[in-house]
Amino acid sequence: MRQADILLDPELETPTPLGVARSGVRLENSVSLYSIDPLFDGRWDELVARHSNASVFHERGWLEALRRTYGYAPFVLTSSPPGEPLTDGIALCRVSSWLTGTRLVSLPFADHCAPLLTREGARGEFLTWLQAECERHHYKYVELRPLHPWAQAEEMLRPSQSYCFHELDVRPAEGQLFDRLHKDSIQRKIQRAEREHLSYEAGRSEQLQKEFYRLLVMTRKRHVLPPQPRAWFRNLSECLGEKLLIRVARKNGEAIAALLTLHHGSVTVYKYGCSDERFHNLGAMPLLFWRMIQESKASGTERIDFGRSDLDNEGLIAFKNKWGTTSRTLTYYRYPELKQQLNSSKWDSRPVRQFFAWLPDSVLSAAGKVLYRHIG
């Protein structure tokens, strides 16, 4: 091993010889890997701005919101030495929890977070490091969430959870996009919303955030699940700035539906949606999605990321299909392979749902504030 072959340990922040048999794993090609802090190293911003696989989930704002809300400390693993431009990087957070175990995740609460690699063959080098760290610190697992499938031949990773992922190409003319919408479920509801003279507002004001969160609590309670902490959305707004937008539809001045979207490069990401079910017949949600499409297209967006859906959520999948989207399978990968998955199904069981159903809104929100940190 050459003297230059060192790794900056993200916990110790001191050089560690890569070839030391700390876990029985070493890189065959003597590649140097380093850990950097993406919240302070401007080279990460530069890589995210130019890499074709980067998304809003790689951005400093998303990472800072994770740190502020949940206390996760993000780091980036790269082969670029200090002082040189980054050519690659994998963003990770260590999630430490007495409830769900300690693990490395790329990245918590992100629908996807592709490793930003460019050099042929680099994948194996990074995965070897991740395997070694997992064994060295006795992490329960390391999880990667690439947007596109990884080769099944990689011995160190196994598919864990899979979802249905939807996206919409908004480059065609607006008229063509509207014609592709489901006639009964979408087009007529948009027209109904317009006849109802629903008012519409988009922005990031404190009022819009309050209206959005009130509707989010209602929606999560309807699904018998706790809402994300209010601080999460406040931090996202502060950290992402103009890259976050809240859209609200109102009837007679009352907010009845809302969307929260994120933006990176030529991609708009639909992240959260919520509504008051008493007004579902007015078409407020279809109106908001159509406004999102119109405004995204006008701003130069080429693609809208409609996010992931659980494979058994047939209703949500059908709804997204009705917007003319294309779909594919989105798969997460873990090392080591777990016989029992640690995911939201832990609190999606019947007994837990029955417990949540009895909680008042204020207590349900408090429960979310406590629990979400553990599920990253």
HUURZI-V353899 format. One record per residue. N is the residue number from 1. RES is the residue in one letter. SS is DSSP state (H for helix, E for strand, C for the rest). BURIAL is I if it has 24 or more other ideal C-beta (glycine too) atoms within 12 Angstrom, else O. Layout:
# HUURZI-V353899
N,RES,SS,BURIAL
N,RES,SS,BURIAL
This chain:
# HUURZI-V353899
1,M,C,O
2,R,C,O
3,Q,C,O
4,A,C,O
5,D,C,I
6,I,E,I
7,L,E,I
8,L,E,I
9,D,C,I
10,P,C,I
11,E,C,O
12,L,C,O
13,E,C,O
14,T,C,O
15,P,E,O
16,T,E,I
17,P,E,O
18,L,C,I
19,G,C,I
20,V,C,O
21,A,C,O
22,R,C,O
23,S,C,O
24,G,C,O
25,V,C,I
26,R,C,I
27,L,C,I
28,E,C,O
29,N,C,O
30,S,C,O
31,V,C,I
32,S,C,I
33,L,E,I
34,Y,E,I
35,S,E,I
36,I,E,I
37,D,C,I
38,P,C,I
39,L,C,I
40,F,C,O
41,D,C,I
42,G,H,O
43,R,H,I
44,W,H,I
45,D,H,I
46,E,H,O
47,L,H,I
48,V,H,I
49,A,H,O
50,R,H,O
51,H,C,I
52,S,C,O
53,N,C,I
54,A,C,I
55,S,C,I
56,V,H,I
57,F,H,I
58,H,H,I
59,E,C,I
60,R,H,I
61,G,H,I
62,W,H,I
63,L,H,I
64,E,H,I
65,A,H,I
66,L,H,I
67,R,H,I
68,R,H,I
69,T,H,I
70,Y,H,I
71,G,C,O
72,Y,C,I
73,A,C,I
74,P,E,I
75,F,E,I
76,V,E,I
77,L,E,I
78,T,E,I
79,S,C,I
80,S,C,I
81,P,C,O
82,P,C,O
83,G,C,O
84,E,C,O
85,P,C,O
86,L,C,I
87,T,C,O
88,D,C,I
89,G,E,I
90,I,E,I
91,A,E,I
92,L,E,I
93,C,E,I
94,R,E,I
95,V,E,I
96,S,C,I
97,S,C,I
98,W,C,O
99,L,C,O
100,T,C,I
101,G,C,I
102,T,C,I
103,R,E,I
104,L,E,I
105,V,E,I
106,S,E,I
107,L,C,I
108,P,C,I
109,F,C,I
110,A,C,I
111,D,C,I
112,H,C,I
113,C,E,I
114,A,C,I
115,P,C,I
116,L,E,I
117,L,C,I
118,T,C,I
119,R,C,O
120,E,C,O
121,G,C,O
122,A,H,I
123,R,H,I
124,G,H,I
125,E,H,I
126,F,H,I
127,L,H,I
128,T,H,I
129,W,H,I
130,L,H,I
131,Q,H,I
132,A,H,I
133,E,H,I
134,C,H,I
135,E,H,O
136,R,H,I
137,H,C,I
138,H,C,O
139,Y,C,I
140,K,C,I
141,Y,C,I
142,V,E,I
143,E,E,I
144,L,E,I
145,R,E,I
146,P,C,I
147,L,C,I
148,H,C,O
149,P,C,O
150,W,C,I
151,A,C,O
152,Q,C,O
153,A,C,O
154,E,C,O
155,E,C,O
156,M,C,I
157,L,C,I
158,R,E,I
159,P,E,I
160,S,E,I
161,Q,E,I
162,S,E,O
163,Y,E,I
164,C,E,I
165,F,E,I
166,H,E,I
167,E,E,I
168,L,E,I
169,D,E,I
170,V,C,I
171,R,C,O
172,P,C,O
173,A,C,O
174,E,H,O
175,G,H,O
176,Q,H,O
177,L,H,I
178,F,H,I
179,D,H,O
180,R,C,I
181,L,C,I
182,H,C,O
183,K,H,O
184,D,H,O
185,S,H,O
186,I,H,I
187,Q,H,I
188,R,H,O
189,K,H,I
190,I,H,I
191,Q,H,O
192,R,H,I
193,A,H,I
194,E,H,O
195,R,H,O
196,E,C,I
197,H,C,O
198,L,C,I
199,S,E,I
200,Y,E,I
201,E,E,I
202,A,E,I
203,G,E,O
204,R,C,I
205,S,C,O
206,E,H,O
207,Q,H,O
208,L,H,I
209,Q,H,I
210,K,H,O
211,E,H,I
212,F,H,I
213,Y,H,I
214,R,H,I
215,L,H,I
216,L,H,I
217,V,H,I
218,M,H,I
219,T,H,I
220,R,H,I
221,K,H,I
222,R,H,O
223,H,C,I
224,V,C,O
225,L,C,I
226,P,C,I
227,P,C,I
228,Q,C,I
229,P,C,I
230,R,H,I
231,A,H,I
232,W,H,I
233,F,H,I
234,R,H,I
235,N,H,I
236,L,H,I
237,S,H,I
238,E,H,O
239,C,H,I
240,L,H,I
241,G,H,O
242,E,H,O
243,K,H,I
244,L,E,I
245,L,E,I
246,I,E,I
247,R,E,I
248,V,E,I
249,A,E,I
250,R,E,I
251,K,E,I
252,N,C,O
253,G,C,O
254,E,E,O
255,A,E,I
256,I,E,I
257,A,E,I
258,A,E,I
259,L,E,I
260,L,E,I
261,T,E,I
262,L,E,I
263,H,E,I
264,H,E,I
265,G,C,I
266,S,C,O
267,V,E,I
268,T,E,I
269,V,E,I
270,Y,E,I
271,K,E,I
272,Y,E,I
273,G,E,I
274,C,E,I
275,S,E,I
276,D,C,I
277,E,H,O
278,R,H,O
279,F,H,I
280,H,H,O
281,N,H,O
282,L,H,I
283,G,C,I
284,A,H,I
285,M,H,I
286,P,H,I
287,L,H,I
288,L,H,I
289,F,H,I
290,W,H,I
291,R,H,I
292,M,H,I
293,I,H,I
294,Q,H,I
295,E,H,I
296,S,H,I
297,K,H,I
298,A,H,O
299,S,C,O
300,G,C,O
301,T,C,I
302,E,C,O
303,R,E,I
304,I,E,I
305,D,E,I
306,F,E,I
307,G,E,I
308,R,E,I
309,S,E,I
310,D,E,O
311,L,C,O
312,D,C,O
313,N,C,O
314,E,H,O
315,G,H,O
316,L,H,I
317,I,H,I
318,A,H,O
319,F,H,I
320,K,H,I
321,N,H,I
322,K,C,I
323,W,C,I
324,G,C,I
325,T,C,I
326,T,E,O
327,S,E,I
328,R,E,O
329,T,E,O
330,L,E,I
331,T,E,I
332,Y,E,I
333,Y,E,I
334,R,E,I
335,Y,E,I
336,P,C,O
337,E,C,O
338,L,C,I
339,K,C,O
340,Q,C,O
341,Q,C,O
342,L,C,I
343,N,C,I
344,S,H,I
345,S,H,O
346,K,H,O
347,W,H,I
348,D,C,O
349,S,C,O
350,R,H,O
351,P,H,O
352,V,H,O
353,R,H,O
354,Q,H,O
355,F,H,O
356,F,H,I
357,A,H,O
358,W,C,O
359,L,C,O
360,P,C,O
361,D,H,I
362,S,H,O
363,V,H,O
364,L,H,I
365,S,H,I
366,A,H,O
367,A,H,I
368,G,H,I
369,K,H,O
370,V,H,O
371,L,H,I
372,Y,H,I
373,R,H,I
374,H,H,I
375,I,C,I
376,G,C,I
